[in-house]
Amino acid sequence: MRPLHERNLRTFLADVIRWNLIGSLGFQLFRIILLGVMGLGIYAYSFQARYGLSVTGMNDIVSWGFYISNFTFLVGVAAAAVMLILPAYVFHDPNFHRVVIIGEGVAVGALVMCLTFIMVDLGGPLQAWHLIPGIGIFNFPSSILAWDVLVLNGYLLLNALVPAYILYSHYKGRPADERKYRPFVFLSIFWAFSIHMVTAFLYQGLPARPFWNNPLMGPRFLASAFAAGPALITLILAVIHYSTTYKIDRSVFNKLRLIIVISAIINLLMLFSEVFKEFYFPTHHSSSAVYLFFGMDGRTSLVPWIWTSVCVNLLATLVLAFNPGKSNPKVLLPACLFLFVAIWMEKGIGLIVPGLIPSPLGEVVDYLPTWVELSVTLGIFALGITIVTWLIRAALIIEQDYSSV
Amino acid sequence: MSVKKDDHEPIRTDALLEKKSSRRTFLKGLSIGAAAGSAALTAGCIGSVEAATPEELKLRWQEFFKKNYRLMSQEEKDGTVARLERLAKMRDNIDLQMGSYPPLDGVLYGYAFNITRCEGFMECVTACVKENNLDRKTNTQYIRIFEMEPGKLDPSTGDGRYYHEVPVENKFYMGTQCFHCEKAPCTKACPTRATWKEPDGIVVVDYDWCIGCRYCQAACPYYGRRFNWGKPEIPRDEITVRQHYLGNRIRPKGKMEKCTFCIQRTRKGRLPACVEACPTGARVFGNLLDPESEIRYVLKHKKVFRMKEELGTDPKFWYFID
């Protein structure tokens, strides 16, 4: 450990990098695998850069696919950090205070993935500067996409700078001044809701797509995010608890379970409400839902996908709600994993693709991502996981070894 | 852009397009991709920059940093048109006649489609593809013709992929294209204002300002927009050289495009290619502000209707029955 008087911003950054280059053999292997997967992503993207989006499975009818699906889902994961921030700062729960920084790290990783997914989905990524106000034109407030760019980048800044300030203060051996960062914490709470609502409005605001043009979209986004996000954070906390010396209090897991269960039940209720509306008296506005749940014109590629998702979602929610193993982590942790995957399936592909099928002129096509899309997506996931592990590792070392408060 | 590259490109993209996701095809795709990638490297395709002359590099640089069309002065518009013409000459040895002429005064274009007369020959589609330099490889078409059952008026109930002798007894035909809505959802959605409604009512795209996010495509309730998923391919001798900056110039890859009512023709007082090509006279085009125009006659004397009126998009495209 560096002596106190030698610590400054430069050594802070140097130390963060150093901590993330050293580590056990297993950890190094983990990093190399992540690096390899990112390499695969870059390699696959080189085809897209050369031949355009024609190397993806998308077409004029299904014009958004795997990239935008993952983007949409990850916005939810990013917003879920608020479920740790809220108890920690508003209800002053000391146990949550210890884990809030991990939630913020997950949010940063998720946001970087979101922005990368948008970039790889662009047909002209080199023209992305046209979005920057000043040198480009920003169609604000008319375009919801412009709003989305704004709220996502703002949330990234908030979630990166507040923890950076706190960690740096602790690194310097002094407590962080709460008066300085508290306003930003409260801002980030509102902001978390806004990134989710705005991303929902992106779809909800399109009368051309009846499947999306639905006022329940925003609230349902929030409910599913507050189930999937805390489920992921529970898993990450469990990994930290079992593989490091940074122990997480059991009450945190219990409270997270409560948050997940309530959100998952609200999510399922809203799903039921949507399904009722689509199928009790089907109109031509229900055709996307018909395609999704039962297939149309012999095209059924999403049918097994969505039913798997709904069933797994239901089972995982039941397990988390009734807690059959009496809080046995061997029961609850897999349930969290399954819930996370089920919501990813439903809120990613299960939401975006059927919104575009059938086309406004009634044409039904199936969509399957190509190996380019799958590899680029894996690469972006590897990037996100790398960022999260870097941030959390630095945070844990500072909180454990440097923080004298 | 070397000739060599064009020789290789279609084969490889075709091979890649076939690849759908399963583990086996994934691995197969990977190996084909690896082979294609190394072939690309050794063929020096990436070196299209180094193959370029200093003049070409300079022109491309200026093109990259140009403004949105609507912010350009006439001088700047002339400048970019001259650069695009020069680049086409240098790269493909084609003499383009590109223009950036403004809307005519006192003109608002409107379109009407006679569903009694149309017999589904699709001459309009062919003419449109040719006139507007549409990609032949993916078979891009602005116009869709649907074969309809009697009693239905919504094209989504019709068959848009019919391939048989027409007209068929007891069927009728309905064409769709961009309807140039007065309250267009696409222009509202665009995050960079790369698409807008011109004073003469034509909804256009600045292909060089578009970032290819495809939000407008999701927002369009009429399937009026097409995306350049790859680089468009048009046989050299079929290229229409009379072009407009906002119209039929050959689009770069990764950009949105759409029907422009043949802006390169109509702003010079000619009819759109589809109207001219129609053998049955089912298509009517004209100036809505001119009380003597044929389109005004149709709107006044025929029973007209518009598609998805309930969305409030106010299309300038009417269907009518004789």
HADDOCK unambig.tbl for C-alpha pairs under 7 A between the chains (distance, minus, plus):
assign (segid A and resid 51 and name CA) (segid B and resid 13 and name CA) 6.83 0.50 0.50
assign (segid A and resid 51 and name CA) (segid B and resid 230 and name CA) 5.71 0.50 0.50
assign (segid A and resid 52 and name CA) (segid B and resid 229 and name CA) 5.79 0.50 0.50
assign (segid A and resid 52 and name CA) (segid B and resid 230 and name CA) 4.79 0.50 0.50
assign (segid A and resid 52 and name CA) (segid B and resid 253 and name CA) 6.39 0.50 0.50
assign (segid A and resid 52 and name CA) (segid B and resid 254 and name CA) 6.16 0.50 0.50
assign (segid A and resid 53 and name CA) (segid B and resid 229 and name CA) 4.86 0.50 0.50
assign (segid A and resid 53 and name CA) (segid B and resid 230 and name CA) 6.23 0.50 0.50
assign (segid A and resid 53 and name CA) (segid B and resid 254 and name CA) 6.94 0.50 0.50
assign (segid A and resid 54 and name CA) (segid B and resid 229 and name CA) 4.50 0.50 0.50
assign (segid A and resid 54 and name CA) (segid B and resid 230 and name CA) 5.03 0.50 0.50
assign (segid A and resid 55 and name CA) (segid B and resid 13 and name CA) 6.65 0.50 0.50
assign (segid A and resid 55 and name CA) (segid B and resid 16 and name CA) 5.98 0.50 0.50
assign (segid A and resid 55 and name CA) (segid B and resid 17 and name CA) 5.50 0.50 0.50
assign (segid A and resid 60 and name CA) (segid B and resid 226 and name CA) 6.05 0.50 0.50
assign (segid A and resid 60 and name CA) (segid B and resid 227 and name CA) 6.34 0.50 0.50
assign (segid A and resid 63 and name CA) (segid B and resid 214 and name CA) 6.90 0.50 0.50
assign (segid A and resid 121 and name CA) (segid B and resid 213 and name CA) 6.88 0.50 0.50
assign (segid A and resid 122 and name CA) (segid B and resid 211 and name CA) 6.38 0.50 0.50
assign (segid A and resid 122 and name CA) (segid B and resid 212 and name CA) 5.11 0.50 0.50
assign (segid A and resid 122 and name CA) (segid B and resid 213 and name CA) 4.95 0.50 0.50
assign (segid A and resid 123 and name CA) (segid B and resid 211 and name CA) 6.15 0.50 0.50
assign (segid A and resid 123 and name CA) (segid B and resid 212 and name CA) 4.10 0.50 0.50
assign (segid A and resid 123 and name CA) (segid B and resid 213 and name CA) 6.40 0.50 0.50
assign (segid A and resid 123 and name CA) (segid B and resid 254 and name CA) 3.80 0.50 0.50
assign (segid A and resid 123 and name CA) (segid B and resid 255 and name CA) 6.20 0.50 0.50
assign (segid A and resid 124 and name CA) (segid B and resid 211 and name CA) 4.71 0.50 0.50
assign (segid A and resid 124 and name CA) (segid B and resid 212 and name CA) 5.40 0.50 0.50
assign (segid A and resid 124 and name CA) (segid B and resid 254 and name CA) 5.51 0.50 0.50
assign (segid A and resid 124 and name CA) (segid B and resid 255 and name CA) 6.99 0.50 0.50
assign (segid A and resid 125 and name CA) (segid B and resid 211 and name CA) 6.63 0.50 0.50
assign (segid A and resid 127 and name CA) (segid B and resid 211 and name CA) 5.49 0.50 0.50
assign (segid A and resid 128 and name CA) (segid B and resid 211 and name CA) 6.06 0.50 0.50
assign (segid A and resid 130 and name CA) (segid B and resid 192 and name CA) 6.39 0.50 0.50
assign (segid A and resid 130 and name CA) (segid B and resid 209 and name CA) 6.99 0.50 0.50
assign (segid A and resid 131 and name CA) (segid B and resid 192 and name CA) 5.73 0.50 0.50
assign (segid A and resid 137 and name CA) (segid B and resid 192 and name CA) 5.29 0.50 0.50
assign (segid A and resid 137 and name CA) (segid B and resid 193 and name CA) 6.81 0.50 0.50
assign (segid A and resid 138 and name CA) (segid B and resid 191 and name CA) 6.16 0.50 0.50
assign (segid A and resid 138 and name CA) (segid B and resid 192 and name CA) 5.26 0.50 0.50
assign (segid A and resid 139 and name CA) (segid B and resid 190 and name CA) 7.00 0.50 0.50
assign (segid A and resid 139 and name CA) (segid B and resid 191 and name CA) 4.91 0.50 0.50
assign (segid A and resid 139 and name CA) (segid B and resid 192 and name CA) 5.31 0.50 0.50
assign (segid A and resid 139 and name CA) (segid B and resid 193 and name CA) 5.81 0.50 0.50
assign (segid A and resid 142 and name CA) (segid B and resid 188 and name CA) 5.86 0.50 0.50
assign (segid A and resid 143 and name CA) (segid B and resid 188 and name CA) 5.82 0.50 0.50
assign (segid A and resid 143 and name CA) (segid B and resid 189 and name CA) 4.62 0.50 0.50
assign (segid A and resid 143 and name CA) (segid B and resid 190 and name CA) 5.93 0.50 0.50
assign (segid A and resid 143 and name CA) (segid B and resid 191 and name CA) 5.32 0.50 0.50
assign (segid A and resid 144 and name CA) (segid B and resid 189 and name CA) 6.71 0.50 0.50
assign (segid A and resid 145 and name CA) (segid B and resid 191 and name CA) 5.67 0.50 0.50
assign (segid A and resid 146 and name CA) (segid B and resid 191 and name CA) 5.12 0.50 0.50
assign (segid A and resid 206 and name CA) (segid B and resid 219 and name CA) 5.52 0.50 0.50
assign (segid A and resid 207 and name CA) (segid B and resid 311 and name CA) 6.95 0.50 0.50
assign (segid A and resid 208 and name CA) (segid B and resid 219 and name CA) 5.72 0.50 0.50
assign (segid A and resid 208 and name CA) (segid B and resid 220 and name CA) 5.93 0.50 0.50
assign (segid A and resid 208 and name CA) (segid B and resid 221 and name CA) 4.12 0.50 0.50
assign (segid A and resid 360 and name CA) (segid B and resid 221 and name CA) 5.67 0.50 0.50
assign (segid A and resid 360 and name CA) (segid B and resid 222 and name CA) 5.72 0.50 0.50
assign (segid A and resid 360 and name CA) (segid B and resid 223 and name CA) 5.84 0.50 0.50
assign (segid A and resid 361 and name CA) (segid B and resid 155 and name CA) 6.08 0.50 0.50
assign (segid A and resid 361 and name CA) (segid B and resid 156 and name CA) 4.26 0.50 0.50
assign (segid A and resid 361 and name CA) (segid B and resid 222 and name CA) 6.75 0.50 0.50
assign (segid A and resid 361 and name CA) (segid B and resid 223 and name CA) 6.66 0.50 0.50
assign (segid A and resid 362 and name CA) (segid B and resid 156 and name CA) 4.08 0.50 0.50
assign (segid A and resid 362 and name CA) (segid B and resid 157 and name CA) 6.68 0.50 0.50
assign (segid A and resid 368 and name CA) (segid B and resid 20 and name CA) 6.40 0.50 0.50
assign (segid A and resid 368 and name CA) (segid B and resid 21 and name CA) 6.86 0.50 0.50
assign (segid A and resid 369 and name CA) (segid B and resid 20 and name CA) 6.48 0.50 0.50
assign (segid A and resid 369 and name CA) (segid B and resid 21 and name CA) 6.29 0.50 0.50
assign (segid A and resid 370 and name CA) (segid B and resid 19 and name CA) 5.82 0.50 0.50
assign (segid A and resid 370 and name CA) (segid B and resid 20 and name CA) 4.71 0.50 0.50
assign (segid A and resid 370 and name CA) (segid B and resid 21 and name CA) 5.34 0.50 0.50
assign (segid A and resid 371 and name CA) (segid B and resid 19 and name CA) 6.69 0.50 0.50
assign (segid A and resid 371 and name CA) (segid B and resid 20 and name CA) 6.57 0.50 0.50
assign (segid A and resid 371 and name CA) (segid B and resid 21 and name CA) 5.74 0.50 0.50
assign (segid A and resid 371 and name CA) (segid B and resid 26 and name CA) 5.55 0.50 0.50
assign (segid A and resid 371 and name CA) (segid B and resid 29 and name CA) 6.82 0.50 0.50
